[in-house]
Amino acid sequence: MTLIPEEGAVVRRLFDEADRFRRRLRPAGNPIAQVWDRIEAVLLLVLVGGGLLAVPFAAVTGTTSYRTELADAHHGHQPATAITLAEAPRPVVSSDGAGPVDGLTVAARWTDARGLSHRGDVLAAPGSPAGTAVRIWLDAKGASTLAPVTPVGAVFESLFLAGWVWFVPTAVLLLGYRLGRRLLDRRRAADWDRAWAEYAGQRSQP
């Protein structure tokens, strides 16, 4: 397989970055490595190890969230039919055409699984007359609530939560590594300046 020049440059850059990462992680093979390079290697090892250790925690958190969401959807919600008690309002558009100003909720009544009657506001189609049947979801107390999460929605929510569980500690470790490397770069630069000054002083001596 022949690589075009652009692809070859990208591949070489990736290999260079991988080699640079390896040398930072294992500075012992560098004959001019300083103590600051070894400290940076430890910081980099902590960053990589912390990021890897966060993966199983994120996976467990995401899996638990997924199962909890589905359990709540099956046990904490009940479908019901509400009957509206008034005509549903029609959407009112503002003068600048920004969209609906008034909500589309209307008073309604419904009966829960225990046979108890409830009243409250539900969403209804704009302009629907009184007596319209509206499908709603009830919580354990029979009050109107949001629709339960779908399996697809549970997957997205669990992935989002797992991503944050991995991202937050990894980002903190990355920030600590960047700050530590900046301080180490200053010490390395100071050591090189001192070494060059000593070398120049020796060269100037007769």
N, C-alpha and C positions, 0 to 999 in steps of 0.2 A: 504493500500500500504506500503510495507516494503522497506526501503532505505538500500542500501549496505553501508558499513562503509565510503567509500570515498564520496558518495553522502551526507550522514549524516554530515560529516565534513564540506562539502561545504555549506550546508544549515545552520549549526550552525554559520559558519563564516559570512554568509550573515546577519543572525539575529544579531550577535554581532556588525557588522559594522553599521547596521541600528539603534541599540540601542545607540551606541557611537555617531552617528550623531545626534540622538534626544537629547542626554544629552548635546552635544555641542551647539545645537540650543536653548535649554531651560535650562540654568544653574541654574535657580532660585530654582529648586528642590534639588540642592546639598547644604548641610549645610556648606560645607567648600569652596564654590565657592568664588572667589575673583573678584575684579573689572576687572581684566584682562580677566577673563572668560566671563564676560558680554560684554566686548568690542569685544572679539572674536565671540560671538554669533551675535552681530550686523554685523560684517564683513561677517559672514557666511550667514546671512539673506540677505545682499546686493548681495552676490554672487548668491544665489539661485533665488532671485527676479529678478536680472538682466538677468540671463540666461532664465528665463521664459518669461520676457518681450521682449526679443530678438526674441522669436519664432514667434509672429504675424508679426513683421517687416520683418523677413526672408521670411515668407509665402507671404506677399504682394509683396516683391521684386521679389521673384521667379515667382509669377503669372503674374506680370507686364512684366517681362522679356520674359516669354513664349508667351504672347499675342503680344508683340512687334516683337519678332523673326518671328512669323507666319505672322504678318501683312506685315513686310518687304519682306518676302518670296513671298507673293502673289502680292504685289503692286510694289516692287522695282526690280523685275527680270522678264525677258522675254526670252523664249526659241528662239533660232535661229539656222540656219545651216550655217556653214562656209565652204568655199571651199579652200583647201590648194593650195598654189601657187608653192610649191616645194616639193621634196621628203623629208619625215620626216627622221631625222638622226637615225641611229641605235645606240643602247647603246654601249658605249665603256667601257670595263672592265679594271681596273688598273692592273698592274703587280702582285700585291699582292692579287688579287681577292676580293678587298673590295667592289666592286659594280660599278654601272654606274658612269662615270665621267661627260659626256656631258648630257645636258638636252634634252628632247624629244619634244621641241616646234618647230613650223614651221610657216612661214609666211602664212597668209590666208586673205581672204576677205569675207565680209558678208553684208547683207542689213538689216537694222533695220525695226521696224514697220512703220516708217514714210517714208520708201523708200530710205533713205540715205545710201550711200555705205561707208563702213569702212574697214580699213586694220589694221592688228595687228598679234601678235603671239598667237597661240592656241596650246593646247596639241593634239597630234595625235599619232596613233599607230606607233611603231618603224618600219621604212622602208616603210611606206605607200606611194604610189606614189602621184605626184601632181594631183590635181583635186579630191582628196578624200573629201567626205562630212563628216564634223565633227559637232556633236551637241555641241552647246555652250550656255551660258547664258549671257544676256545683261543687263546692268543697265539702268537707266532712260535716260542717254545720248547716249545709243547705243553702249557703249564700252564693251568689253569682261570683264566679272567678274566671281567670284567664284559661284558655284552652290548654290542655296538657301538652307537654313537649312531645314531638314526634321522635321516632327512632333516629331519623336523619338529624333532627335538631339536637338530640342528645349527643350524637357523635360529634357534631361541630362544637358544642359547648364543652364537652370533655377534652377535645383536642386543644381548644383555646386555653382551658385551664391548665392542661398538662404543659402547653408551651410556655405559659407564664411561670409555672413551677420550675421549669428548666432555665428559662431566660434570666430570671431575677438573680439567683445566686451566681450564674455564669457571668452576667454583666458586672456584678460586684467584684468578682475575682478578676475579670478583665480590666476593670478600672484600677484595681489595686496593682495589677501587673504593670499597667502603663505608667502609673505614678512611680512605682518602684524602679522601673527601667529608666525613667527620666532622671531620677536621683542618681542611679548608678552611672548613667552616661556622663553626668557632671563630674562624678568622682574619677571615672576613666579619663575624661578630658584633662582633669587637673593632674593626674598621674603622668599622662603623656607630656603635658606642658613642663612638668617638673623634670622629667627625664631628658627632654630636649634641651632644657636650660642647663642641666648638668653636663650634657654632652657638648653643648656649645662652649661652656666654660672650660672644659678639658681641652678642647681644640684650640682655644685662644691662648692657653698657657704655652710658653716656650719649651 
